[in-house]
Amino acid sequence: MSINIAIIEDEPAIARNLEFTLKELNPEIQVLNKMDSVKSSVDWLQKNMDACDLLFMDIRLTDGLSFDIFKIIKPSVPVIFITAYDHYALEAFKVNGLDYILKPFERDEVANALQKFRDTRGIKSTGNDKIQELLNYLQINENKSYREAYLVHFQNKLIPLPVEKIHWFFTEQEVVYAHTSDGKKYIIDSTLDKILAEISPKLFYRANRQFIVQRWAVKDIDFYFNGRLIINVEPRPHEKIIVSKAKAPEFKKWLDE
């Protein structure tokens, strides 16, 4: 069965992996477009929503939350959310969410979500069953434990690196580095999305596409132009950690909790 799909995801590697997985599962799938922001998604969907059968969407994008898209345009097609944040689940189902997959996603999870789409295609649903299913999921996972260490290479050895010593994660050219309180840098064989799903959201925050910062690494915050913020952390990174205007209130709330 041919399915026209659009992908909204701000991590290029994740978007490519998802497209590859979808086409591997069903060669007849057509990925019409891949977008990385609320603005680009709104611009494209306003003109092309009718051509889509299904949307795959991340929740946190470069300029805000994907829910903001539906404050401007009404979702007329089902949405499968793929994200590292389980606390957005209920809101996801209020905007025509068909399924909710936590990163890092597995091939079987994408396959099951596609099957759910096939099973419900053309059937109008109240969404009550989906929300109850999601509540059950959240109840099971409310006591989720978080990763405490990463196994990293150091001087021809493998050593466990405690998460509490990591002050910030940084990605560059699809390589992720962990910078520790003593100024050392280690390569982490992962992606920022996967890491974000494994570490405590109370301790770490995704500042932007490149950085995840630890709460106690934040020294202070500078006001930047156009309502943005600059996070000053220790040890100091080689480039500014900028929080967008859209994410600034959420970041300040997180830091104040």
JOGIVEN-V322877 format. One record per pair of residues at least 12 apart in sequence whose C-alpha atoms are under 7 Angstrom apart, sorted by the first residue. I is the first residue (numbers start at 1). J is the second residue. D is the distance in whole Angstrom. If there is no record, write none. Layout:
I:J:D + I:J:D
This chain:
1:28:7 + 2:28:5 + 2:29:5 + 3:28:7 + 3:29:5 + 3:30:6 + 3:53:6 + 4:29:6 + 4:30:5 + 4:31:6 + 4:32:6 + 4:52:5 + 4:53:5 + 4:54:7 + 5:30:6 + 5:31:5 + 5:32:6 + 5:52:6 + 5:53:6 + 5:54:5 + 5:55:6 + 6:31:6 + 6:32:5 + 6:33:5 + 6:34:6 + 6:52:7 + 6:54:7 + 6:55:5 + 6:56:6 + 7:33:6 + 7:34:5 + 7:35:6 + 7:55:6 + 7:56:5 + 7:57:6 + 8:34:6 + 8:35:5 + 8:36:6 + 8:56:6 + 8:57:5 + 8:58:6 + 9:35:6 + 9:36:5 + 9:57:6 + 9:58:5 + 9:61:7 + 10:36:4 + 10:37:7 + 10:61:6 + 10:62:6 + 21:107:7 + 25:111:7 + 36:61:6 + 36:62:7 + 37:61:5 + 37:62:5 + 37:63:6 + 38:61:7 + 38:63:6 + 38:64:7 + 38:66:6 + 38:68:7 + 38:69:6 + 42:69:6 + 53:77:6 + 54:77:6 + 54:78:5 + 54:79:6 + 55:78:6 + 55:79:5 + 55:80:6 + 56:79:6 + 56:80:5 + 56:81:6 + 56:82:7 + 57:79:7 + 57:80:6 + 57:81:5 + 57:82:6 + 58:81:6 + 58:82:5 + 58:83:5 + 59:83:6 + 62:208:7 + 62:209:7 + 63:244:7 + 63:246:6 + 64:246:5 + 64:247:6 + 75:95:7 + 75:96:7 + 78:96:6 + 78:97:6 + 78:98:6 + 79:96:6 + 79:97:5 + 79:98:5 + 80:97:6 + 80:98:5 + 80:99:5 + 80:100:6 + 81:99:6 + 81:100:5 + 81:101:6 + 82:100:6 + 82:101:5 + 82:102:6 + 82:103:6 + 83:101:7 + 83:102:5 + 83:103:5 + 84:102:5 + 84:103:5 + 84:193:6 + 84:196:6 + 84:197:5 + 85:197:7 + 86:102:7 + 90:131:7 + 93:131:7 + 99:113:6 + 103:193:7 + 103:194:6 + 103:197:6 + 104:193:7 + 104:194:5 + 146:198:6 + 146:199:5 + 146:200:6 + 147:198:6 + 147:199:6 + 148:162:6 + 148:163:5 + 149:161:5 + 149:162:4 + 149:163:5 + 150:162:7 + 152:186:7 + 152:187:7 + 152:188:7 + 165:180:5 + 165:181:6 + 166:178:6 + 166:179:6 + 166:180:4 + 166:181:6 + 167:179:6 + 167:180:5 + 167:181:6 + 167:213:6 + 167:214:5 + 167:217:5 + 168:211:7 + 168:212:6 + 168:213:4 + 168:214:6 + 169:211:6 + 169:212:5 + 169:213:6 + 170:210:5 + 170:211:5 + 170:212:7 + 171:210:5 + 171:211:7 + 176:188:5 + 176:189:7 + 176:190:7 + 176:191:6 + 181:235:6 + 183:235:6 + 203:215:5 + 207:243:6 + 208:242:7 + 208:243:6 + 211:241:7 + 215:255:7 + 217:233:5 + 217:234:5 + 218:231:7 + 218:232:6 + 218:233:4 + 218:234:7 + 219:232:6 + 219:233:5 + 219:234:7 + 220:232:5 + 226:245:7 + 227:245:5 + 228:242:7 + 228:243:6 + 228:244:5 + 228:245:5 + 228:248:7 + 229:242:6 + 229:243:5 + 229:244:7 + 229:248:7 + 230:242:5 + 230:243:6
